[in-house]
């Protein structure tokens, strides 16, 4: 078993710059059965254990209408993750991958995301399946799963842009 803060063969750690406050506010807390990273699932499963998301005041009113969605995207701060690895060896076999090419919790800004199944809502608590984080993880945001969401606001110009034509000015994969 790999220790939590071990730098494996061929991994590279860097000295990260001093953090700058992005103005994040924790809006709640996630409760799961896992208290140790090595027992936490690598990816959440829709048939996983029932977990709860507690939303703090004054954000509870923002839950209005959330019960209409089967799946939610939950964003959270992986507050116990290291932030210094740029190359990682997830299989501990010496093969390395850049941090941005894997879903490791070890990231410069350790933001986690899960698509969860919403089982029920009771007041300020959501009961969900599909989490993959430690008990007590701070909640950053909750959104309806983008594949289920239909915008409420009227369409705007960008909604109809397809990326076809000569005037495309965005990053494209070569």
Protein Blocks (a to p, Z undefined) as FASTA:
>chain_A
ZZfklccehiacddddddddehiacfbdcddfbfbfklpcfbdcfkbccdddddddfklm
mmgoklmpmbdcdddddfkbcfkbfbdcfkonopacdfklcccfbdfblcdddddddfbd
chjaccdehiacdehiacfbdcddfklpccfbdcdfklmpgoiajkbccdddZZ
